[in-house]
Amino acid sequence: MAIINPKPKSLKELIRDKHYQVPLYQRSYDWEIDKVSELWDDVYKNDPGYFLGIVLFKPLPPDDLYPIKFEIVDGQQRLATLLLLLRAAVETLEQAGSKGTAHEFQRDYINQKSAGEKEERLTLILSKRDKNKFEYLLRGEPFQIKKKLSSWKNLDKAIQFFHEKLGDLIKDQGKDGIINFINEKILKLSFTEILLGTDSDVYQFFETLNDRGMDLSIADLVKNRVCAEAARQGDDVEESALTIDKILEELGSGKLKGFLLHYCWANDEGKEPTPKKRLMDWYGKRISQVGKINDFLNHLEKYALQYYINFVKPNKCVDLNKKTAFTFLDALGATRCYPLLLMGEESLNKKDSIRLCKAIEILTFRHSTILKRDAKVLEGIFYQMISDLRRLKPINKILEVFKKQDAMKDNEQFKLAFAEFVPANHKIARYTLFKIEEAMIGKKQASLSWDDLTLEHILAEKLDWEGREEYLKRLGNLTLLSPGMNIDAADEPFKEKRKKVYEKEERVKITRDLTRFPDFTKDTIISRQKDLAEHAVKIWDSNNIS
């Protein structure tokens, strides 16, 4: 990560003869009066040189109008607010008769124009939504557009707040008080300036300093690059941004970040997956090389909203067979397979796509869930399979690779590990028992809904029994209940639950079988789980990868 010469700077040094612009991914101006007031109090009540934190910028190529130009990564709200304060001071001084000093402040720090220059240049341009409103405020010109945007209201309230405060100051200390306040308190405010060389550096910086509450993500940077390319090609920037926003809205912010990584890996033709820290490099090249920006956006949207959304939100999948396959993978937390699934959805027919899901499910359960082996190993295997699919390798050949993995070979080791299996969460426990139930009753399973089943502890957590700490969450102490079963007996002893619940369970065989036990103890849990392991080795077997 290239961080260019971090150094302390005053506000005067930051803004004099420089220009800043807010990228499209940044939020609108959202400081309400409490934040504006807090900044005023910090500046007004403390000694000159008060520290206002780190600001992050990315240098931009110069042009004729802006020879020194930066993109704001972090610091938009503070810089915009301080420029509003400076503009309020200019207007207050003009009203007080100090037009010369007011003009100097305006020329040197707000709407700059150096000697010999023909055009003025604003120190800061906000993102598209607030650009014109902010520009008119800084130039002191009337703004005719009447909209109820919250960011515009915030801008108006901020400059009005500073007018009131500076009005009080001029009453107490005269116009010299304002001039001294600007020169000694405002322009001498101190910051630590950090310059980041590339979009990848920006992303990596926010990834490593996420504890500061920064919410910049790879999605923001991709959106900014897309909009920049749309502008370069003469396409509608707003429409391009809306496509990214649509994907964000459908997937959710927590899933979009993962999608952009998995989309890269599904379409990456390198020998190794692009590392996260180089993800923006990959997107930058792809966006610029794909030709029309709309072609890139259509491809991205297809992968996100036709394929990926079904992996992360299986209930949205309209195909019932695929919905079941994706539901099981979701229960296992099998996310490392998503790039392979994307390529499978793109290149395989429905039948082969489901066969691929089944193979991933079996291998993931054996390798990661039961044998507790490093899931990252599967990542490399899946990435190679993406390459195989891209080269049109037959699906049968790919499935053979699944069967040859170490986790698929030793059934005795698998049984031993399963016999002591403690599910990591309720989803995994429910999935495991559901698959065993499915194997026990076969086609009758069609009448049993995965969504309706609930997980039940046979020996209750709230009772005191031998081995409770060690065996409470073992699979042998868990079962499933069908909808509508009486769970009022959940905390009662086994014999009471057997009579009130298990003997009345008509649909779940794995639970009905509990009625054969006269009592249930730690030893019963051990014995029952060994019996379940005998079923498991047949269910999650390489012969079922076909």
C-alpha positions in Angstrom: 0.0 0.0 0.0 1.5 3.3 -1.1 1.1 6.1 1.5 2.7 9.2 0.3 4.6 11.2 2.9 2.0 11.6 5.8 2.6 15.1 7.3 0.9 17.6 9.6 -0.7 20.6 7.8 -2.7 23.7 8.7 -6.0 24.4 7.0 -4.3 27.2 5.2 -1.7 24.9 3.8 -4.4 22.4 2.8 -6.6 24.7 0.8 -4.3 27.5 -0.5 -3.7 27.0 -4.3 -5.3 23.5 -4.2 -8.5 22.0 -5.4 -10.5 19.1 -4.0 -13.4 17.1 -5.4 -15.7 14.6 -3.7 -16.0 11.3 -5.6 -19.4 10.0 -6.6 -19.4 7.2 -4.1 -19.2 9.5 -1.1 -22.4 10.3 0.8 -24.0 13.7 0.6 -23.4 16.5 3.1 -24.9 15.0 6.3 -23.7 17.1 9.2 -26.6 18.4 11.2 -26.4 21.3 13.6 -25.2 19.3 16.5 -22.1 18.3 14.6 -21.6 21.8 13.2 -22.0 23.2 16.7 -19.5 20.7 18.1 -16.9 21.7 15.5 -17.5 25.4 16.4 -17.0 24.8 20.1 -13.9 22.7 19.5 -12.3 25.5 17.4 -13.5 28.5 19.4 -12.7 27.2 22.9 -9.3 25.7 22.2 -5.9 27.3 21.5 -4.8 28.0 17.9 -3.6 24.9 16.1 -6.4 22.7 17.3 -6.1 19.2 15.8 -9.0 18.1 13.6 -7.8 14.6 12.7 -6.6 12.8 9.7 -7.7 13.7 6.2 -7.2 11.2 3.3 -6.7 12.4 -0.3 -5.9 10.7 -3.6 -3.9 12.9 -6.0 -5.5 13.4 -9.4 -4.0 14.3 -12.7 -3.7 18.2 -13.1 -5.5 20.1 -15.7 -5.3 23.7 -17.0 -7.8 25.0 -14.4 -6.7 22.9 -11.5 -3.0 22.3 -11.4 -3.0 20.8 -7.9 -6.0 18.5 -7.6 -7.1 15.8 -5.1 -10.0 13.4 -4.6 -11.3 13.4 -1.0 -11.3 9.9 0.5 -12.1 11.0 4.1 -12.6 14.6 5.3 -15.4 15.9 3.1 -17.7 16.9 6.0 -15.0 18.8 7.9 -13.6 20.6 4.9 -17.1 21.5 3.5 -18.2 22.8 6.9 -15.0 24.9 7.4 -15.5 26.5 3.9 -19.1 27.4 4.9 -17.7 29.0 8.0 -15.2 31.0 5.9 -18.0 32.1 3.5 -20.1 33.2 6.4 -17.1 35.2 7.7 -16.7 36.8 4.2 -20.4 37.9 4.2 -20.2 39.2 7.8 -17.1 41.3 7.0 -18.7 42.7 3.8 -21.8 43.8 5.9 -19.4 45.3 8.4 -17.6 47.4 5.7 -14.4 45.3 5.5 -14.9 44.4 1.8 -11.2 44.3 1.1 -10.4 41.7 3.7 -13.5 39.8 2.8 -12.4 39.7 -0.8 -9.0 38.4 0.1 -10.5 35.6 2.2 -12.8 34.7 -0.7 -10.0 34.9 -3.3 -7.4 33.0 -1.4 -9.4 30.2 0.2 -12.9 29.8 -1.2 -13.2 30.7 -4.8 -9.5 31.0 -5.7 -7.9 33.2 -8.4 -4.2 33.6 -8.4 -2.4 36.5 -10.0 -2.5 36.2 -13.8 -5.3 33.7 -13.8 -8.5 34.4 -15.8 -10.9 32.0 -14.2 -11.9 31.5 -10.6 -11.7 27.9 -9.2 -13.6 26.6 -6.2 -11.5 25.0 -3.5 -14.0 22.2 -3.1 -16.6 20.6 -5.3 -19.1 18.3 -3.7 -20.6 15.2 -5.3 -23.2 15.6 -8.0 -26.2 15.9 -5.7 -24.9 18.8 -3.7 -22.5 20.3 -6.2 -24.6 23.3 -7.5 -26.1 24.1 -4.1 -22.7 24.2 -2.4 -21.2 26.2 -5.2 -23.9 28.9 -5.0 -23.5 29.1 -1.2 -19.7 29.6 -1.5 -20.2 32.3 -4.2 -23.0 34.0 -2.3 -25.4 33.7 -5.2 -29.1 33.0 -5.0 -30.0 29.4 -5.6 -33.4 29.1 -7.4 -34.0 25.4 -7.2 -36.5 24.5 -4.5 -36.0 20.9 -3.3 -36.4 19.3 0.1 -33.1 17.4 0.0 -31.9 16.8 3.5 -28.3 17.6 2.5 -29.3 21.0 1.1 -31.2 21.7 4.4 -28.0 20.8 6.3 -25.9 23.1 4.1 -28.3 26.0 4.7 -28.5 25.4 8.4 -24.8 25.2 8.8 -24.0 28.5 7.1 -26.9 30.2 9.0 -25.5 28.8 12.2 -22.1 30.4 11.4 -23.7 33.7 10.5 -25.3 33.8 14.0 -22.1 32.9 15.8 -20.0 35.4 13.8 -22.7 38.0 14.3 -22.3 37.6 18.1 -18.5 37.7 17.7 -18.6 41.0 15.8 -20.8 42.5 18.4 -18.4 41.6 21.2 -15.0 42.2 19.4 -15.8 44.1 16.2 -14.6 43.2 12.7 -11.0 42.8 13.9 -12.2 40.0 16.2 -13.5 38.1 13.2 -10.4 38.7 11.2 -8.2 37.5 14.1 -10.5 34.5 14.6 -10.1 33.4 11.0 -6.4 34.0 10.8 -5.5 32.5 14.2 -8.1 29.9 14.9 -9.5 28.7 11.6 -6.6 28.9 9.1 -4.3 27.4 11.7 -6.4 24.4 12.4 -4.1 21.3 12.1 -4.6 18.0 10.3 -2.6 15.0 9.4 -2.7 14.7 5.6 -2.3 11.3 4.1 -2.1 10.8 0.3 -3.0 7.4 -1.1 -1.6 6.5 -4.5 -4.3 4.3 -6.1 -7.9 3.1 -5.6 -6.4 -0.2 -4.3 -4.4 1.7 -1.7 -7.6 3.5 -0.7 -9.5 0.2 -0.3 -6.7 -1.4 1.6 -6.3 1.6 3.9 -10.0 1.4 4.9 -9.8 -2.3 5.3 -7.0 -2.1 7.8 -8.3 1.0 9.6 -11.9 -0.1 9.8 -12.1 0.5 13.5 -12.4 4.2 12.8 -15.9 3.6 11.7 -15.2 4.4 8.1 -17.8 2.8 5.8 -16.0 3.1 2.5 -16.0 -0.2 0.6 -14.9 -1.8 -2.6 -18.4 -1.2 -3.9 -18.0 2.6 -3.4 -14.8 2.5 -5.4 -16.2 0.4 -8.2 -19.2 2.7 -8.4 -16.8 5.7 -8.7 -14.8 4.1 -11.4 -17.9 3.1 -13.3 -19.3 6.6 -13.2 -15.9 8.1 -14.3 -15.8 5.7 -17.2 -19.4 6.5 -18.1 -18.6 10.2 -18.1 -15.6 9.5 -20.3 -17.7 7.6 -22.8 -20.4 10.2 -22.8 -23.0 7.9 -21.2 -25.5 8.8 -18.5 -23.5 8.9 -15.2 -26.7 8.9 -13.1 -28.0 5.7 -14.8 -24.6 4.0 -14.3 -24.7 4.8 -10.6 -28.3 3.6 -10.4 -27.2 0.1 -11.6 -24.7 -0.2 -8.8 -27.3 1.1 -6.4 -29.8 -1.4 -7.6 -27.4 -4.3 -7.0 -26.6 -2.9 -3.5 -30.3 -2.6 -2.7 -31.1 -6.2 -3.8 -28.1 -7.9 -2.3 -27.6 -5.7 0.8 -24.4 -3.9 1.7 -23.1 -6.9 3.6 -23.4 -9.2 0.6 -22.3 -6.8 -2.1 -18.7 -6.7 -0.9 -18.5 -10.5 -1.1 -20.2 -10.5 -4.6 -17.6 -8.1 -6.0 -14.8 -10.4 -4.9 -16.5 -13.5 -6.1 -17.4 -11.9 -9.4 -13.8 -11.1 -10.0 -12.7 -14.6 -9.2 -15.4 -16.1 -11.5 -14.1 -13.9 -14.4 -10.5 -13.8 -13.5 -8.2 -15.7 -15.9 -5.1 -15.5 -13.8 -3.4 -18.7 -12.5 -4.1 -17.6 -9.0 -7.1 -15.6 -7.6 -6.6 -11.9 -7.5 -5.8 -11.0 -3.8 -8.3 -8.7 -2.1 -5.7 -5.9 -1.9 -5.4 -5.8 -5.7 -9.1 -6.1 -6.3 -9.5 -2.5 -7.5 -6.6 -2.9 -9.9 -8.6 -5.8 -11.5 -11.9 -3.8 -11.7 -10.1 -0.8 -13.0 -8.6 -2.8 -15.9 -11.9 -4.6 -16.6 -14.0 -1.5 -16.6 -11.7 0.2 -19.0 -11.1 -2.8 -21.3 -14.7 -4.1 -21.7 -15.6 -1.6 -24.3 -19.0 0.0 -23.5 -19.6 0.7 -19.9 -23.1 -0.6 -20.3 -21.8 -4.0 -21.4 -19.8 -4.2 -18.1 -22.8 -3.1 -16.0 -25.2 -5.5 -17.7 -22.8 -8.4 -17.1 -22.3 -7.4 -13.5 -26.1 -7.0 -12.9 -26.7 -10.4 -14.5 -24.2 -12.2 -12.2 -25.6 -10.3 -9.2 -29.3 -10.5 -9.6 -29.8 -13.6 -11.7 -27.2 -15.8 -10.0 -25.6 -14.5 -6.8 -28.8 -13.4 -5.1 -30.0 -17.0 -5.1 -26.9 -18.2 -3.3 -27.1 -15.6 -0.5 -30.9 -15.4 -0.4 -32.1 -18.9 -1.4 -35.7 -18.1 -0.7 -35.7 -15.8 -3.7 -34.8 -18.6 -6.0 -37.9 -19.5 -8.1 -36.5 -22.9 -9.2 -37.4 -25.3 -6.4 -34.6 -27.8 -7.1 -32.0 -25.0 -7.2 -33.5 -23.4 -4.1 -33.0 -26.6 -2.2 -29.4 -26.9 -3.4 -28.6 -23.3 -2.5 -30.4 -23.6 0.9 -28.2 -26.5 1.9 -25.0 -24.7 0.9 -26.2 -21.6 2.8 -26.8 -23.8 5.9 -23.2 -25.0 5.7 -21.9 -21.5 5.3 -20.2 -22.6 2.1 -19.3 -19.2 0.6 -15.9 -20.1 -0.8 -17.7 -22.0 -3.6 -19.6 -18.9 -4.9 -17.2 -18.0 -7.7 -17.5 -21.6 -8.9 -21.3 -21.5 -8.6 -21.3 -18.3 -10.6 -19.4 -19.9 -13.4 -21.6 -23.0 -13.2 -24.7 -20.9 -13.5 -23.3 -19.2 -16.5 -21.9 -22.2 -18.4 -23.9 -25.3 -17.2 -27.4 -26.5 -17.9 -29.8 -26.8 -14.9 -29.2 -30.5 -14.3 -25.4 -30.2 -14.3 -25.6 -27.1 -12.2 -27.4 -29.0 -9.5 -24.9 -31.9 -9.8 -22.2 -29.4 -9.1 -24.0 -28.0 -6.1 -24.4 -31.5 -4.7 -20.7 -32.3 -5.1 -19.8 -29.0 -3.4 -22.2 -29.8 -0.6 -20.8 -33.2 0.1 -17.1 -32.2 -0.1 -17.7 -29.1 2.1 -19.5 -31.1 4.8 -16.8 -33.7 5.0 -13.8 -31.4 4.6 -14.8 -28.4 6.6 -17.8 -29.3 8.8 -16.8 -32.7 10.1 -13.1 -33.1 9.6 -12.4 -29.4 10.5 -9.8 -29.0 7.8 -8.8 -25.6 6.4 -11.6 -24.3 4.2 -9.1 -22.2 2.2 -7.8 -25.4 0.6 -11.2 -25.8 -1.1 -10.9 -22.2 -2.4 -7.9 -23.2 -4.5 -9.6 -26.4 -5.7 -12.8 -24.5 -6.7 -10.7 -21.8 -8.5 -9.1 -24.5 -10.7 -12.5 -25.9 -11.5 -13.6 -22.4 -12.7 -10.8 -22.6 -15.2 -11.9 -26.1 -16.2 -15.4 -24.9 -16.8 -14.2 -21.9 -18.8 -12.2 -24.4 -21.0 -15.4 -26.4 -21.5 -14.1 -29.4 -19.5 -17.0 -32.0 -19.2 -18.9 -31.9 -15.9 -18.2 -35.6 -15.3 -14.5 -34.9 -15.4 -14.9 -32.1 -12.9 -16.9 -34.2 -10.6 -14.2 -36.8 -10.6 -11.9 -34.2 -9.1 -14.3 -33.9 -6.1 -14.1 -37.6 -5.5 -10.3 -37.6 -5.4 -10.0 -35.1 -2.6 -8.5 -36.4 0.6 -11.6 -35.6 2.7 -13.6 -38.0 0.5 -11.3 -41.0 0.9 -11.2 -42.2 4.6 -14.7 -43.2 5.7 -13.5 -44.5 9.1 -11.9 -41.2 9.9 -15.1 -39.4 8.9 -17.2 -41.7 11.1 -14.9 -41.2 14.1 -15.1 -37.4 13.7 -18.9 -37.5 13.1 -19.4 -39.5 16.3 -18.0 -36.5 18.3 -19.5 -33.8 16.1 -20.7 -30.6 17.8 -22.5 -28.5 15.3 -21.2 -24.9 15.1 -24.7 -23.5 14.9 -28.4 -24.3 14.6 -28.4 -24.2 10.8 -25.7 -26.8 10.5 -27.3 -29.0 13.1 -30.7 -28.7 11.4 -29.1 -29.5 8.0 -27.3 -32.6 9.3 -30.4 -34.0 10.9 -32.6 -33.2 8.0 -30.3 -35.0 5.6 -30.3 -38.1 7.8 -34.0 -37.9 8.1 -34.3 -37.6 4.3 -32.2 -40.7 3.9 -34.3 -42.6 6.4 -37.7 -42.0 4.8 -36.7 -41.3 1.2 -39.5 -40.0 -1.0 -41.8 -39.3 1.9 -39.5 -36.4 2.7 -41.3 -34.4 0.1 -44.1 -33.7 2.6 -41.6 -32.3 5.1 -40.6 -28.7 4.8 -37.1 -27.6 5.7 -38.4 -24.1 6.6 -40.9 -25.4 9.2 -38.7 -27.8 11.1 -37.3 -26.7 14.5 -34.3 -27.9 16.4 -34.8 -29.6 19.8 -32.4 -30.5 22.7 -33.4 -33.9 23.9 -31.9 -33.5 27.3 -32.7 -29.9 28.3 -30.1 -27.2 28.9 -31.9 -26.0 32.1 -31.9 -29.4 33.8 -28.9 -30.8 35.7 -27.7 -34.1 34.2 -24.4 -35.9 34.1 -22.2 -34.6 31.3 -24.4 -31.6 30.5 -21.5 -29.3 29.8 -19.8 -31.6 27.4 -22.7 -33.3 25.7 -25.5 -30.8 25.6 -24.7 -29.6 22.1 -23.6 -32.9 20.6 -25.6 -34.0 17.6 -26.7 -37.1 19.5 -28.6 -34.8 21.9 -30.4 -33.0 19.1 -33.5 -33.8 17.1 -36.1 -32.2 14.8 -39.8 -31.3 15.5 -42.4 -30.8 12.8 -44.7 -27.8 12.7 -47.3 -27.5 15.4 -45.7 -29.8 17.9 -46.1 -29.0 21.5 -42.8 -27.6 22.8 -44.1 -26.6 26.2 -42.3 -29.6 27.5 -38.9 -28.4 26.2 -37.4 -28.0 29.7 -38.9 -31.2 31.2 -37.1 -34.5 31.8 -36.8 -37.0 28.9 -39.6 -39.3 30.0 -42.1 -36.4 30.2 -41.0 -35.1 26.8 -41.2 -38.6 25.3 -44.8 -38.9 26.4 -45.9 -35.3 25.6 -43.9 -34.7 22.4 -42.0 -37.6 20.9 -44.8 -40.1 21.0 -47.1 -37.6 19.2 -44.6 -36.8 16.5 -46.0 -38.3 13.3 -43.9 -36.9 10.6 -40.2 -37.0 11.7 -38.8 -40.5 12.0 -35.6 -39.5 13.6 -37.7 -38.1 16.5 -40.2 -40.9 16.6 -37.3 -43.3 17.1 -36.6 -41.6 20.4 -39.6 -43.4 21.9 -37.7 -46.7 21.9 -35.4 -45.4 24.6 -36.7 -46.1 28.2 -34.4 -43.3 29.4 -31.9 -40.9 27.9 -28.5 -40.2 29.4 -25.0 -39.2 28.4 -24.3 -42.7 27.3 -27.4 -42.7 25.1 -26.2 -39.5 23.4 -22.8 -41.2 22.6 -24.6 -44.4 21.3 -27.2 -42.5 19.3 -24.5 -40.3 17.6 -22.5 -43.4 16.6 -25.7 -44.8 15.0 -26.2 -41.5 13.2 -22.6 -41.7 11.9 -23.4 -45.0 10.2 -26.1 -43.2 8.2 -23.8 -40.2 7.6 -21.0 -42.2 6.0 -23.5 -43.4 3.4 -25.1 -40.0 2.8 -22.0 -37.9 2.4 -20.2 -40.5 0.3 -18.2 -40.0 -2.9 -20.7 -42.4 -4.7 -23.3 -39.7 -4.3 -21.2 -37.3 -6.4 -22.5 -38.3 -9.8 
